[in-house]
């Protein structure tokens, strides 16, 4: 029985898509750089204006890439007439718009929570994103997750919590309840987001999805910026550089590569891997800004790696469609 289990595990590992895993790792690195660009851009802009600029720049860039891909595809097929719209577009418009709504509302709650509570409290709440993704996949999509995956998720969440455990107990939760609640709501929105993208990936490429998502998010954030911010755009070249870097690195490469992975990897697994981002950011802070790496950070790093191993060695790491095929 033990030998049979090893054979089944080997067969599962052989199904793991190397390209998707590589793209997921690249996505995590790009997303981990986002806080650095946000910190630099907020020397001239407020948080909502920073996010707004990120989305509208990414929307234009994704739109251009989408047009280039369409022209290239037409040339390959030697077509002389305009292609009809994708057959599933009309049915999927609601989901495409909903994805942008979830992202923008989640980011609004996230940025507001940081003004009401500590970074430690807000981060602890954000560590619950995989739980909401797994719960949503189980309730809405009837997906199942085996014990090995759930154990890996629990271990990774505990490891991620260690990054902020020292700061967490230095604040009184009762004084920051609204901020903690806002961070929890943002975790719920971010937890649902990958489920929608995973469903859309059965019919659309990641560029199409992210074009709609970025455009919707920019339009929804526009009135928020009008109400809350005095300045829309950076006033200098040094102010524009981190904003553009945030759009390209954080939104296009970070979120775009992550959306690409959801064709073959499960939403629950990709959300779980996202717990690794704070650890990568801590290492980058050590390399770039010479910030100290304490023992709890290194222990957290190892515990998250253990959780990742347990999750990736589970069949639940794969998209259910890949497993069926």
C-alpha positions as protocol buffer text, in pm:
chain_id: "A"
residue {
  index: 1
  type: UNK
  ca { x: 0 y: 0 z: 0 }
}
residue {
  index: 2
  type: UNK
  ca { x: 289 y: 233 z: 82 }
}
residue {
  index: 3
  type: UNK
  ca { x: 457 y: 156 z: -251 }
}
residue {
  index: 4
  type: UNK
  ca { x: 130 y: 223 z: -432 }
}
residue {
  index: 5
  type: UNK
  ca { x: 95 y: 560 z: -260 }
}
residue {
  index: 6
  type: UNK
  ca { x: 448 y: 653 z: -370 }
}
residue {
  index: 7
  type: UNK
  ca { x: 365 y: 561 z: -729 }
}
residue {
  index: 8
  type: UNK
  ca { x: 49 y: 775 z: -719 }
}
residue {
  index: 9
  type: UNK
  ca { x: 245 y: 1066 z: -576 }
}
residue {
  index: 10
  type: UNK
  ca { x: 508 y: 1030 z: -850 }
}
residue {
  index: 11
  type: UNK
  ca { x: 236 y: 1031 z: -1116 }
}
residue {
  index: 12
  type: UNK
  ca { x: 90 y: 1345 z: -963 }
}
residue {
  index: 13
  type: UNK
  ca { x: 426 y: 1524 z: -957 }
}
residue {
  index: 14
  type: UNK
  ca { x: 477 y: 1435 z: -1324 }
}
residue {
  index: 15
  type: UNK
  ca { x: 155 y: 1623 z: -1403 }
}
residue {
  index: 16
  type: UNK
  ca { x: 278 y: 1947 z: -1244 }
}
residue {
  index: 17
  type: UNK
  ca { x: 318 y: 2205 z: -1524 }
}
residue {
  index: 18
  type: UNK
  ca { x: 672 y: 2343 z: -1514 }
}
residue {
  index: 19
  type: UNK
  ca { x: 578 y: 2654 z: -1713 }
}
residue {
  index: 20
  type: UNK
  ca { x: 296 y: 2741 z: -1473 }
}
residue {
  index: 21
  type: UNK
  ca { x: 515 y: 2684 z: -1167 }
}
residue {
  index: 22
  type: UNK
  ca { x: 789 y: 2904 z: -1317 }
}
residue {
  index: 23
  type: UNK
  ca { x: 533 y: 3174 z: -1399 }
}
residue {
  index: 24
  type: UNK
  ca { x: 392 y: 3151 z: -1045 }
}
residue {
  index: 25
  type: UNK
  ca { x: 738 y: 3199 z: -896 }
}
residue {
  index: 26
  type: UNK
  ca { x: 800 y: 3498 z: -1125 }
}
residue {
  index: 27
  type: UNK
  ca { x: 464 y: 3640 z: -1022 }
}
residue {
  index: 28
  type: UNK
  ca { x: 552 y: 3612 z: -652 }
}
residue {
  index: 29
  type: UNK
  ca { x: 884 y: 3793 z: -706 }
}
residue {
  index: 30
  type: UNK
  ca { x: 715 y: 4076 z: -899 }
}
residue {
  index: 31
  type: UNK
  ca { x: 436 y: 4113 z: -642 }
}
residue {
  index: 32
  type: UNK
  ca { x: 689 y: 4117 z: -359 }
}
residue {
  index: 33
  type: UNK
  ca { x: 849 y: 4428 z: -515 }
}
residue {
  index: 34
  type: UNK
  ca { x: 516 y: 4615 z: -515 }
}
residue {
  index: 35
  type: UNK
  ca { x: 546 y: 4755 z: -157 }
}
residue {
  index: 36
  type: UNK
  ca { x: 879 y: 4912 z: -252 }
}
residue {
  index: 37
  type: UNK
  ca { x: 728 y: 5090 z: -552 }
}
residue {
  index: 38
  type: UNK
  ca { x: 423 y: 5196 z: -349 }
}
residue {
  index: 39
  type: UNK
  ca { x: 647 y: 5345 z: -80 }
}
residue {
  index: 40
  type: UNK
  ca { x: 843 y: 5539 z: -342 }
}
residue {
  index: 41
  type: UNK
  ca { x: 533 y: 5660 z: -530 }
}
residue {
  index: 42
  type: UNK
  ca { x: 360 y: 5781 z: -212 }
}
residue {
  index: 43
  type: UNK
  ca { x: 622 y: 6054 z: -173 }
}
residue {
  index: 44
  type: UNK
  ca { x: 409 y: 6246 z: -426 }
}
residue {
  index: 45
  type: UNK
  ca { x: 72 y: 6067 z: -432 }
}
residue {
  index: 46
  type: UNK
  ca { x: -183 y: 5938 z: -184 }
}
residue {
  index: 47
  type: UNK
  ca { x: -261 y: 5564 z: -165 }
}
residue {
  index: 48
  type: UNK
  ca { x: -580 y: 5577 z: -375 }
}
residue {
  index: 49
  type: UNK
  ca { x: -417 y: 5788 z: -647 }
}
residue {
  index: 50
  type: UNK
  ca { x: -122 y: 5547 z: -653 }
}
residue {
  index: 51
  type: UNK
  ca { x: -351 y: 5247 z: -706 }
}
residue {
  index: 52
  type: UNK
  ca { x: -557 y: 5438 z: -967 }
}
residue {
  index: 53
  type: UNK
  ca { x: -247 y: 5520 z: -1173 }
}
residue {
  index: 54
  type: UNK
  ca { x: -136 y: 5159 z: -1147 }
}
residue {
  index: 55
  type: UNK
  ca { x: -463 y: 5037 z: -1296 }
}
residue {
  index: 56
  type: UNK
  ca { x: -509 y: 5286 z: -1581 }
}
residue {
  index: 57
  type: UNK
  ca { x: -149 y: 5247 z: -1700 }
}
residue {
  index: 58
  type: UNK
  ca { x: -182 y: 4867 z: -1687 }
}
residue {
  index: 59
  type: UNK
  ca { x: -519 y: 4884 z: -1867 }
}
residue {
  index: 60
  type: UNK
  ca { x: -366 y: 5074 z: -2160 }
}
residue {
  index: 61
  type: UNK
  ca { x: -63 y: 4844 z: -2172 }
}
residue {
  index: 62
  type: UNK
  ca { x: -275 y: 4528 z: -2158 }
}
residue {
  index: 63
  type: UNK
  ca { x: -503 y: 4670 z: -2428 }
}
residue {
  index: 64
  type: UNK
  ca { x: -206 y: 4732 z: -2658 }
}
residue {
  index: 65
  type: UNK
  ca { x: -68 y: 4383 z: -2596 }
}
residue {
  index: 66
  type: UNK
  ca { x: -415 y: 4236 z: -2666 }
}
residue {
  index: 67
  type: UNK
  ca { x: -432 y: 4421 z: -2999 }
}
residue {
  index: 68
  type: UNK
  ca { x: -82 y: 4304 z: -3096 }
}
residue {
  index: 69
  type: UNK
  ca { x: -173 y: 3944 z: -3017 }
}
residue {
  index: 70
  type: UNK
  ca { x: -491 y: 3975 z: -3224 }
}
residue {
  index: 71
  type: UNK
  ca { x: -301 y: 4114 z: -3525 }
}
residue {
  index: 72
  type: UNK
  ca { x: -38 y: 3842 z: -3493 }
}
residue {
  index: 73
  type: UNK
  ca { x: -303 y: 3572 z: -3475 }
}
residue {
  index: 74
  type: UNK
  ca { x: -477 y: 3707 z: -3786 }
}
residue {
  index: 75
  type: UNK
  ca { x: -151 y: 3714 z: -3980 }
}
residue {
  index: 76
  type: UNK
  ca { x: -79 y: 3354 z: -3887 }
}
residue {
  index: 77
  type: UNK
  ca { x: -418 y: 3243 z: -4012 }
}
residue {
  index: 78
  type: UNK
  ca { x: -386 y: 3463 z: -4325 }
}
residue {
  index: 79
  type: UNK
  ca { x: -729 y: 3608 z: -4261 }
}
residue {
  index: 80
  type: UNK
  ca { x: -847 y: 3902 z: -4472 }
}
residue {
  index: 81
  type: UNK
  ca { x: -1161 y: 3989 z: -4277 }
}
residue {
  index: 82
  type: UNK
  ca { x: -1222 y: 4093 z: -3919 }
}
residue {
  index: 83
  type: UNK
  ca { x: -1267 y: 3803 z: -3681 }
}
residue {
  index: 84
  type: UNK
  ca { x: -1593 y: 3781 z: -3485 }
}
residue {
  index: 85
  type: UNK
  ca { x: -1582 y: 3842 z: -3112 }
}
residue {
  index: 86
  type: UNK
  ca { x: -1500 y: 3552 z: -2888 }
}
residue {
  index: 87
  type: UNK
  ca { x: -1813 y: 3336 z: -2857 }
}
residue {
  index: 88
  type: UNK
  ca { x: -1806 y: 3334 z: -2478 }
}
residue {
  index: 89
  type: UNK
  ca { x: -1745 y: 3707 z: -2432 }
}
residue {
  index: 90
  type: UNK
  ca { x: -2110 y: 3810 z: -2400 }
}
residue {
  index: 91
  type: UNK
  ca { x: -2174 y: 3545 z: -2133 }
}
residue {
  index: 92
  type: UNK
  ca { x: -1855 y: 3625 z: -1944 }
}
residue {
  index: 93
  type: UNK
  ca { x: -1885 y: 4005 z: -1933 }
}
residue {
  index: 94
  type: UNK
  ca { x: -2037 y: 3996 z: -1584 }
}
residue {
  index: 95
  type: UNK
  ca { x: -1750 y: 3781 z: -1454 }
}
residue {
  index: 96
  type: UNK
  ca { x: -1488 y: 4000 z: -1626 }
}
residue {
  index: 97
  type: UNK
  ca { x: -1634 y: 4312 z: -1467 }
}
residue {
  index: 98
  type: UNK
  ca { x: -1680 y: 4138 z: -1131 }
}
residue {
  index: 99
  type: UNK
  ca { x: -1310 y: 4054 z: -1125 }
}
residue {
  index: 100
  type: UNK
  ca { x: -1217 y: 4421 z: -1154 }
}
residue {
  index: 101
  type: UNK
  ca { x: -1474 y: 4515 z: -889 }
}
residue {
  index: 102
  type: UNK
  ca { x: -1332 y: 4262 z: -644 }
}
residue {
  index: 103
  type: UNK
  ca { x: -975 y: 4382 z: -700 }
}
residue {
  index: 104
  type: UNK
  ca { x: -1057 y: 4751 z: -661 }
}
residue {
  index: 105
  type: UNK
  ca { x: -1279 y: 4710 z: -353 }
}
residue {
  index: 106
  type: UNK
  ca { x: -1026 y: 4475 z: -195 }
}
residue {
  index: 107
  type: UNK
  ca { x: -747 y: 4729 z: -248 }
}
residue {
  index: 108
  type: UNK
  ca { x: -962 y: 5012 z: -109 }
}
residue {
  index: 109
  type: UNK
  ca { x: -1034 y: 4814 z: 210 }
}
residue {
  index: 110
  type: UNK
  ca { x: -667 y: 4713 z: 228 }
}
residue {
  index: 111
  type: UNK
  ca { x: -530 y: 5066 z: 199 }
}
residue {
  index: 112
  type: UNK
  ca { x: -790 y: 5207 z: 442 }
}
residue {
  index: 113
  type: UNK
  ca { x: -718 y: 4935 z: 698 }
}
residue {
  index: 114
  type: UNK
  ca { x: -354 y: 5044 z: 710 }
}
residue {
  index: 115
  type: UNK
  ca { x: -466 y: 5388 z: 828 }
}
residue {
  index: 116
  type: UNK
  ca { x: -677 y: 5240 z: 1109 }
}
residue {
  index: 117
  type: UNK
  ca { x: -472 y: 4947 z: 1237 }
}
residue {
  index: 118
  type: UNK
  ca { x: -114 y: 4827 z: 1251 }
}
residue {
  index: 119
  type: UNK
  ca { x: 64 y: 4664 z: 959 }
}
residue {
  index: 120
  type: UNK
  ca { x: 97 y: 4353 z: 1176 }
}
residue {
  index: 121
  type: UNK
  ca { x: -278 y: 4324 z: 1237 }
}
residue {
  index: 122
  type: UNK
  ca { x: -359 y: 4394 z: 873 }
}
residue {
  index: 123
  type: UNK
  ca { x: -105 y: 4136 z: 754 }
}
residue {
  index: 124
  type: UNK
  ca { x: -240 y: 3871 z: 991 }
}
residue {
  index: 125
  type: UNK
  ca { x: -588 y: 3921 z: 844 }
}
residue {
  index: 126
  type: UNK
  ca { x: -450 y: 3903 z: 491 }
}
residue {
  index: 127
  type: UNK
  ca { x: -292 y: 3569 z: 570 }
}
residue {
  index: 128
  type: UNK
  ca { x: -647 y: 3428 z: 573 }
}
residue {
  index: 129
  type: UNK
  ca { x: -691 y: 3479 z: 196 }
}
residue {
  index: 130
  type: UNK
  ca { x: -620 y: 3109 z: 111 }
}
residue {
  index: 131
  type: UNK
  ca { x: -884 y: 2998 z: 361 }
}
residue {
  index: 132
  type: UNK
  ca { x: -1151 y: 3209 z: 188 }
}
residue {
  index: 133
  type: UNK
  ca { x: -1036 y: 3085 z: -154 }
}
residue {
  index: 134
  type: UNK
  ca { x: -1056 y: 2720 z: -46 }
}
residue {
  index: 135
  type: UNK
  ca { x: -1391 y: 2778 z: 127 }
}
residue {
  index: 136
  type: UNK
  ca { x: -1529 y: 2954 z: -182 }
}
residue {
  index: 137
  type: UNK
  ca { x: -1404 y: 2679 z: -413 }
}
residue {
  index: 138
  type: UNK
  ca { x: -1572 y: 2419 z: -193 }
}
residue {
  index: 139
  type: UNK
  ca { x: -1904 y: 2604 z: -158 }
}
residue {
  index: 140
  type: UNK
  ca { x: -1940 y: 2759 z: -505 }
}
residue {
  index: 141
  type: UNK
  ca { x: -1744 y: 2526 z: -733 }
}
residue {
  index: 142
  type: UNK
  ca { x: -1781 y: 2197 z: -541 }
}
residue {
  index: 143
  type: UNK
  ca { x: -1404 y: 2149 z: -538 }
}
residue {
  index: 144
  type: UNK
  ca { x: -1251 y: 1919 z: -279 }
}
residue {
  index: 145
  type: UNK
  ca { x: -913 y: 1945 z: -107 }
}
residue {
  index: 146
  type: UNK
  ca { x: -741 y: 1648 z: 50 }
}
residue {
  index: 147
  type: UNK
  ca { x: -590 y: 1637 z: 398 }
}
residue {
  index: 148
  type: UNK
  ca { x: -233 y: 1686 z: 277 }
}
residue {
  index: 149
  type: UNK
  ca { x: -322 y: 2013 z: 105 }
}
residue {
  index: 150
  type: UNK
  ca { x: -523 y: 2141 z: 404 }
}
residue {
  index: 151
  type: UNK
  ca { x: -235 y: 2054 z: 636 }
}
residue {
  index: 152
  type: UNK
  ca { x: 6 y: 2240 z: 408 }
}
residue {
  index: 153
  type: UNK
  ca { x: -225 y: 2542 z: 410 }
}
residue {
  index: 154
  type: UNK
  ca { x: -243 y: 2542 z: 790 }
}
residue {
  index: 155
  type: UNK
  ca { x: 136 y: 2512 z: 822 }
}
residue {
  index: 156
  type: UNK
  ca { x: 199 y: 2791 z: 568 }
}
residue {
  index: 157
  type: UNK
  ca { x: -50 y: 3027 z: 737 }
}
residue {
  index: 158
  type: UNK
  ca { x: 117 y: 2964 z: 1074 }
}
residue {
  index: 159
  type: UNK
  ca { x: 458 y: 3030 z: 920 }
}
residue {
  index: 160
  type: UNK
  ca { x: 338 y: 3351 z: 757 }
}
residue {
  index: 161
  type: UNK
  ca { x: 186 y: 3469 z: 1087 }
}
residue {
  index: 162
  type: UNK
  ca { x: 531 y: 3444 z: 1250 }
}
residue {
  index: 163
  type: UNK
  ca { x: 649 y: 3737 z: 1036 }
}
residue {
  index: 164
  type: UNK
  ca { x: 429 y: 3975 z: 1237 }
}
residue {
  index: 165
  type: UNK
  ca { x: 387 y: 3788 z: 1565 }
}
residue {
  index: 166
  type: UNK
  ca { x: 617 y: 4018 z: 1763 }
}
residue {
  index: 167
  type: UNK
  ca { x: 438 y: 4337 z: 1655 }
}
residue {
  index: 168
  type: UNK
  ca { x: 94 y: 4179 z: 1686 }
}
residue {
  index: 169
  type: UNK
  ca { x: 92 y: 4159 z: 2065 }
}
residue {
  index: 170
  type: UNK
  ca { x: 221 y: 4514 z: 2110 }
}
residue {
  index: 171
  type: UNK
  ca { x: -120 y: 4660 z: 2012 }
}
residue {
  index: 172
  type: UNK
  ca { x: -464 y: 4643 z: 2165 }
}
residue {
  index: 173
  type: UNK
  ca { x: -706 y: 4475 z: 1928 }
}
residue {
  index: 174
  type: UNK
  ca { x: -1008 y: 4659 z: 2070 }
}
residue {
  index: 175
  type: UNK
  ca { x: -864 y: 4995 z: 1965 }
}
residue {
  index: 176
  type: UNK
  ca { x: -819 y: 4884 z: 1604 }
}
residue {
  index: 177
  type: UNK
  ca { x: -1131 y: 4677 z: 1548 }
}
residue {
  index: 178
  type: UNK
  ca { x: -1255 y: 4872 z: 1243 }
}
residue {
  index: 179
  type: UNK
  ca { x: -916 y: 4850 z: 1074 }
}
residue {
  index: 180
  type: UNK
  ca { x: -893 y: 4478 z: 1146 }
}
residue {
  index: 181
  type: UNK
  ca { x: -1244 y: 4428 z: 1005 }
}
residue {
  index: 182
  type: UNK
  ca { x: -1152 y: 4621 z: 689 }
}
residue {
  index: 183
  type: UNK
  ca { x: -843 y: 4402 z: 644 }
}
residue {
  index: 184
  type: UNK
  ca { x: -1058 y: 4092 z: 692 }
}
residue {
  index: 185
  type: UNK
  ca { x: -1306 y: 4214 z: 428 }
}
residue {
  index: 186
  type: UNK
  ca { x: -1019 y: 4279 z: 186 }
}
residue {
  index: 187
  type: UNK
  ca { x: -900 y: 3921 z: 246 }
}
residue {
  index: 188
  type: UNK
  ca { x: -1248 y: 3794 z: 155 }
}
residue {
  index: 189
  type: UNK
  ca { x: -1250 y: 3993 z: -172 }
}
residue {
  index: 190
  type: UNK
  ca { x: -898 y: 3881 z: -260 }
}
residue {
  index: 191
  type: UNK
  ca { x: -995 y: 3525 z: -172 }
}
residue {
  index: 192
  type: UNK
  ca { x: -1287 y: 3523 z: -419 }
}
residue {
  index: 193
  type: UNK
  ca { x: -1085 y: 3692 z: -695 }
}
residue {
  index: 194
  type: UNK
  ca { x: -877 y: 3384 z: -800 }
}
residue {
  index: 195
  type: UNK
  ca { x: -1191 y: 3170 z: -825 }
}
residue {
  index: 196
  type: UNK
  ca { x: -1335 y: 3404 z: -1087 }
}
residue {
  index: 197
  type: UNK
  ca { x: -1006 y: 3419 z: -1278 }
}
residue {
  index: 198
  type: UNK
  ca { x: -976 y: 3040 z: -1273 }
}
residue {
  index: 199
  type: UNK
  ca { x: -1324 y: 3011 z: -1424 }
}
residue {
  index: 200
  type: UNK
  ca { x: -1247 y: 3274 z: -1688 }
}
residue {
  index: 201
  type: UNK
  ca { x: -921 y: 3101 z: -1784 }
}
residue {
  index: 202
  type: UNK
  ca { x: -1120 y: 2815 z: -1940 }
}
residue {
  index: 203
  type: UNK
  ca { x: -1220 y: 3051 z: -2224 }
}
residue {
  index: 204
  type: UNK
  ca { x: -987 y: 3353 z: -2219 }
}
residue {
  index: 205
  type: UNK
  ca { x: -616 y: 3424 z: -2219 }
}
residue {
  index: 206
  type: UNK
  ca { x: -473 y: 3619 z: -1922 }
}
residue {
  index: 207
  type: UNK
  ca { x: -422 y: 3935 z: -2130 }
}
residue {
  index: 208
  type: UNK
  ca { x: -794 y: 3962 z: -2209 }
}
residue {
  index: 209
  type: UNK
  ca { x: -889 y: 3901 z: -1846 }
}
residue {
  index: 210
  type: UNK
  ca { x: -641 y: 4155 z: -1711 }
}
residue {
  index: 211
  type: UNK
  ca { x: -742 y: 4417 z: -1970 }
}
residue {
  index: 212
  type: UNK
  ca { x: -1101 y: 4402 z: -1847 }
}
residue {
  index: 213
  type: UNK
  ca { x: -1000 y: 4378 z: -1483 }
}
residue {
  index: 214
  type: UNK
  ca { x: -757 y: 4672 z: -1491 }
}
residue {
  index: 215
  type: UNK
  ca { x: -1000 y: 4891 z: -1687 }
}
residue {
  index: 216
  type: UNK
  ca { x: -1290 y: 4817 z: -1450 }
}
residue {
  index: 217
  type: UNK
  ca { x: -1074 y: 4879 z: -1145 }
}
residue {
  index: 218
  type: UNK
  ca { x: -948 y: 5213 z: -1282 }
}
residue {
  index: 219
  type: UNK
  ca { x: -1302 y: 5331 z: -1357 }
}
residue {
  index: 220
  type: UNK
  ca { x: -1426 y: 5234 z: -1011 }
}
residue {
  index: 221
  type: UNK
  ca { x: -1132 y: 5402 z: -837 }
}
residue {
  index: 222
  type: UNK
  ca { x: -1173 y: 5726 z: -1032 }
}
residue {
  index: 223
  type: UNK
  ca { x: -1456 y: 5868 z: -813 }
}
residue {
  index: 224
  type: UNK
  ca { x: -1274 y: 5749 z: -500 }
}
residue {
  index: 225
  type: UNK
  ca { x: -965 y: 5946 z: -602 }
}
residue {
  index: 226
  type: UNK
  ca { x: -1180 y: 6250 z: -687 }
}
residue {
  index: 227
  type: UNK
  ca { x: -1324 y: 6247 z: -335 }
}
residue {
  index: 228
  type: UNK
  ca { x: -1019 y: 6152 z: -128 }
}
residue {
  index: 229
  type: UNK
  ca { x: -713 y: 6288 z: -311 }
}
residue {
  index: 230
  type: UNK
  ca { x: -591 y: 6636 z: -404 }
}
residue {
  index: 231
  type: UNK
  ca { x: -342 y: 6517 z: -666 }
}
residue {
  index: 232
  type: UNK
  ca { x: -415 y: 6267 z: -944 }
}
residue {
  index: 233
  type: UNK
  ca { x: -78 y: 6226 z: -1115 }
}
residue {
  index: 234
  type: UNK
  ca { x: 290 y: 6250 z: -1018 }
}
residue {
  index: 235
  type: UNK
  ca { x: 446 y: 6592 z: -1068 }
}
residue {
  index: 236
  type: UNK
  ca { x: 798 y: 6481 z: -1160 }
}
residue {
  index: 237
  type: UNK
  ca { x: 987 y: 6215 z: -1352 }
}
residue {
  index: 238
  type: UNK
  ca { x: 1108 y: 6056 z: -1029 }
}
residue {
  index: 239
  type: UNK
  ca { x: 743 y: 6036 z: -924 }
}
residue {
  index: 240
  type: UNK
  ca { x: 633 y: 5872 z: -1249 }
}
residue {
  index: 241
  type: UNK
  ca { x: 903 y: 5603 z: -1248 }
}
residue {
  index: 242
  type: UNK
  ca { x: 779 y: 5406 z: -942 }
}
residue {
  index: 243
  type: UNK
  ca { x: 416 y: 5441 z: -1060 }
}
residue {
  index: 244
  type: UNK
  ca { x: 500 y: 5300 z: -1404 }
}
residue {
  index: 245
  type: UNK
  ca { x: 718 y: 5030 z: -1245 }
}
residue {
  index: 246
  type: UNK
  ca { x: 427 y: 4940 z: -1018 }
}
residue {
  index: 247
  type: UNK
  ca { x: 193 y: 4904 z: -1318 }
}
residue {
  index: 248
  type: UNK
  ca { x: 437 y: 4696 z: -1521 }
}
residue {
  index: 249
  type: UNK
  ca { x: 595 y: 4488 z: -1245 }
}
residue {
  index: 250
  type: UNK
  ca { x: 306 y: 4459 z: -1000 }
}
residue {
  index: 251
  type: UNK
  ca { x: 0 y: 4453 z: -1225 }
}
residue {
  index: 252
  type: UNK
  ca { x: 116 y: 4329 z: -1568 }
}
residue {
  index: 253
  type: UNK
  ca { x: 384 y: 4080 z: -1466 }
}
residue {
  index: 254
  type: UNK
  ca { x: 277 y: 4003 z: -1109 }
}
residue {
  index: 255
  type: UNK
  ca { x: -100 y: 3967 z: -1150 }
}
residue {
  index: 256
  type: UNK
  ca { x: -77 y: 3877 z: -1520 }
}
residue {
  index: 257
  type: UNK
  ca { x: 159 y: 3581 z: -1469 }
}
residue {
  index: 258
  type: UNK
  ca { x: -49 y: 3473 z: -1172 }
}
residue {
  index: 259
  type: UNK
  ca { x: -363 y: 3470 z: -1390 }
}
residue {
  index: 260
  type: UNK
  ca { x: -171 y: 3263 z: -1647 }
}
residue {
  index: 261
  type: UNK
  ca { x: -99 y: 2997 z: -1381 }
}
residue {
  index: 262
  type: UNK
  ca { x: -468 y: 2946 z: -1304 }
}
residue {
  index: 263
  type: UNK
  ca { x: -515 y: 2758 z: -1631 }
}
residue {
  index: 264
  type: UNK
  ca { x: -343 y: 2453 z: -1479 }
}
residue {
  index: 265
  type: UNK
  ca { x: -292 y: 2524 z: -1109 }
}
residue {
  index: 266
  type: UNK
  ca { x: -577 y: 2546 z: -860 }
}
residue {
  index: 267
  type: UNK
  ca { x: -688 y: 2880 z: -717 }
}
residue {
  index: 268
  type: UNK
  ca { x: -641 y: 2745 z: -365 }
}
residue {
  index: 269
  type: UNK
  ca { x: -279 y: 2651 z: -429 }
}
residue {
  index: 270
  type: UNK
  ca { x: -184 y: 2982 z: -596 }
}
residue {
  index: 271
  type: UNK
  ca { x: -343 y: 3175 z: -309 }
}
residue {
  index: 272
  type: UNK
  ca { x: -148 y: 2963 z: -64 }
}
residue {
  index: 273
  type: UNK
  ca { x: 181 y: 3033 z: -242 }
}
residue {
  index: 274
  type: UNK
  ca { x: 102 y: 3406 z: -213 }
}
residue {
  index: 275
  type: UNK
  ca { x: 176 y: 3372 z: 160 }
}
residue {
  index: 276
  type: UNK
  ca { x: 539 y: 3350 z: 55 }
}
residue {
  index: 277
  type: UNK
  ca { x: 538 y: 3710 z: -74 }
}
residue {
  index: 278
  type: UNK
  ca { x: 608 y: 3877 z: 265 }
}
residue {
  index: 279
  type: UNK
  ca { x: 907 y: 3646 z: 318 }
}
residue {
  index: 280
  type: UNK
  ca { x: 1044 y: 3737 z: -27 }
}
residue {
  index: 281
  type: UNK
  ca { x: 984 y: 4105 z: 49 }
}
residue {
  index: 282
  type: UNK
  ca { x: 1180 y: 4068 z: 374 }
}
residue {
  index: 283
  type: UNK
  ca { x: 1475 y: 3920 z: 183 }
}
residue {
  index: 284
  type: UNK
  ca { x: 1455 y: 4199 z: -77 }
}
residue {
  index: 285
  type: UNK
  ca { x: 1449 y: 4456 z: 203 }
}
residue {
  index: 286
  type: UNK
  ca { x: 1763 y: 4294 z: 344 }
}
residue {
  index: 287
  type: UNK
  ca { x: 1936 y: 4305 z: 2 }
}
residue {
  index: 288
  type: UNK
  ca { x: 1818 y: 4650 z: -115 }
}
residue {
  index: 289
  type: UNK
  ca { x: 1778 y: 4850 z: 207 }
}
residue {
  index: 290
  type: UNK
  ca { x: 2008 y: 4646 z: 438 }
}
residue {
  index: 291
  type: UNK
  ca { x: 1716 y: 4577 z: 670 }
}
residue {
  index: 292
  type: UNK
  ca { x: 1777 y: 4323 z: 945 }
}
residue {
  index: 293
  type: UNK
  ca { x: 1655 y: 3964 z: 911 }
}
residue {
  index: 294
  type: UNK
  ca { x: 1572 y: 3831 z: 1256 }
}
residue {
  index: 295
  type: UNK
  ca { x: 1542 y: 3468 z: 1361 }
}
residue {
  index: 296
  type: UNK
  ca { x: 1161 y: 3465 z: 1343 }
}
residue {
  index: 297
  type: UNK
  ca { x: 1178 y: 3569 z: 976 }
}
residue {
  index: 298
  type: UNK
  ca { x: 1411 y: 3282 z: 891 }
}
residue {
  index: 299
  type: UNK
  ca { x: 1199 y: 3032 z: 1087 }
}
residue {
  index: 300
  type: UNK
  ca { x: 888 y: 3166 z: 913 }
}
residue {
  index: 301
  type: UNK
  ca { x: 1062 y: 3120 z: 578 }
}
residue {
  index: 302
  type: UNK
  ca { x: 1133 y: 2752 z: 652 }
}
residue {
  index: 303
  type: UNK
  ca { x: 783 y: 2682 z: 786 }
}
residue {
  index: 304
  type: UNK
  ca { x: 621 y: 2836 z: 476 }
}
residue {
  index: 305
  type: UNK
  ca { x: 850 y: 2623 z: 258 }
}
residue {
  index: 306
  type: UNK
  ca { x: 731 y: 2314 z: 446 }
}
residue {
  index: 307
  type: UNK
  ca { x: 369 y: 2416 z: 388 }
}
residue {
  index: 308
  type: UNK
  ca { x: 444 y: 2474 z: 18 }
}
residue {
  index: 309
  type: UNK
  ca { x: 597 y: 2127 z: -10 }
}
residue {
  index: 310
  type: UNK
  ca { x: 295 y: 1960 z: 150 }
}
residue {
  index: 311
  type: UNK
  ca { x: 58 y: 2154 z: -76 }
}
residue {
  index: 312
  type: UNK
  ca { x: 249 y: 2102 z: -401 }
}
residue {
  index: 313
  type: UNK
  ca { x: 277 y: 1728 z: -336 }
}
residue {
  index: 314
  type: UNK
  ca { x: -102 y: 1713 z: -314 }
}
residue {
  index: 315
  type: UNK
  ca { x: -334 y: 1660 z: -610 }
}
residue {
  index: 316
  type: UNK
  ca { x: -529 y: 1964 z: -490 }
}
residue {
  index: 317
  type: UNK
  ca { x: -246 y: 2183 z: -623 }
}
residue {
  index: 318
  type: UNK
  ca { x: -365 y: 2112 z: -977 }
}
residue {
  index: 319
  type: UNK
  ca { x: -666 y: 2261 z: -1148 }
}
residue {
  index: 320
  type: UNK
  ca { x: -942 y: 1999 z: -1142 }
}
residue {
  index: 321
  type: UNK
  ca { x: -965 y: 2014 z: -1522 }
}
residue {
  index: 322
  type: UNK
  ca { x: -597 y: 1912 z: -1553 }
}
residue {
  index: 323
  type: UNK
  ca { x: -650 y: 1621 z: -1315 }
}
residue {
  index: 324
  type: UNK
  ca { x: -951 y: 1498 z: -1515 }
}
residue {
  index: 325
  type: UNK
  ca { x: -757 y: 1510 z: -1839 }
}
